[in-house]
Each structure stands twice: as structure tokens, then as C-alpha cells.
Amino acid sequence: MIADMKKAREKRTITICSSASFYKQVLEAKTFLEQTGFKVLIPLVARDMEKNKDFRVERYKTWFKKPDDYKRKKFLTKKHFEKVIRGDITLVLNYEKNGVPGYVGGAVLMEMAIALHHRKPIYLLNPIPKSVSYKEELLGMSPMILDGDLANIK
């Protein structure tokens, strides 16, 4: 079955978007998707976390304590926008965060908007959160909901 999935997915590129709090899961999803034939693009900080074996978000989000570091935040944001544009598919890993099931934060919402503008299919791993003020915007992007199963990506 994985061999059949792999052949159908060859040469397609998925860009994964998520809150930095989920970067460990991003790496797990990347491994699964690569095994099934996709090329996978992930945020630069997720690679740093993997390399350093340190997934503490506060270690990487230094701009809260050092405002000059917002230049780095801008750089990281633009680099990931470029990955969204390069990819064929945008995948949002939206797990529970701060008591919000299916959490989608501001940066991911912007990445989804870039994907929409560039006519990329958008997949959400889990359903759209019910209690967010921007639910209308999420629904307006017509994402495909995977119901927690990456194997549902077409």
C-alpha cells in the first residue's frame, strides 16, 4: 500500500505549516510523508530544533525579550512564505493549544492566505476550531480536513 501511495505522490511537494509548539510533530509528519513519496518543506526553526534536539519554543522566539530580534522573525516569516509558494500542497498541523482544539495561529493564518492566493490546495490535519474570531476566514479558504490522518492527502 505504501508503495502505491509513494508512486502516486512522486515529485509533489508539501509545505507544512504549524505553530512552533508543534514542531516535534512537524518532524514526525515529515518522516511519514517522505516515506509515502512526498518531498516536504518545513520551517527553518523546526530544522534547528531537530538539529539541537531542543524543542523549547522560548529558546527560538528571542524577539519577546530582545525586540531587535524581530528582524529574525521577519526573515523566518518571509522564508516560509517562499516555501508555501514553492510547494504544491499546504498542510497545516493544527493540534490543541491553550485549550483550543485545532489551533491555528496568526502566522499560520497568513501562510494559508499565501497558499490560497497562489491556488495551492490547503489541508488541515484536524477540524477548524469552533471558537476563534477568524473562523469565517478559515472556512473561506475551503481547506480539506484530514480528520487526523495524513494518509487522507490526495
ABEGO torsion letter per residue (X at the ends): XAAAAAAAABGBBBBBBBBAAAAAAAAAAAAAAAAAGBBBBBBAAAAAAAAAGBABAAAABAAAABAAAAAAAAAAAAAAAAAAAABABBBBBBBBBGGBBGBBBAAAAAAAAAAAAAGBBBBBABBBBAABAAAAAAAAAGBBBAGGBAAABX
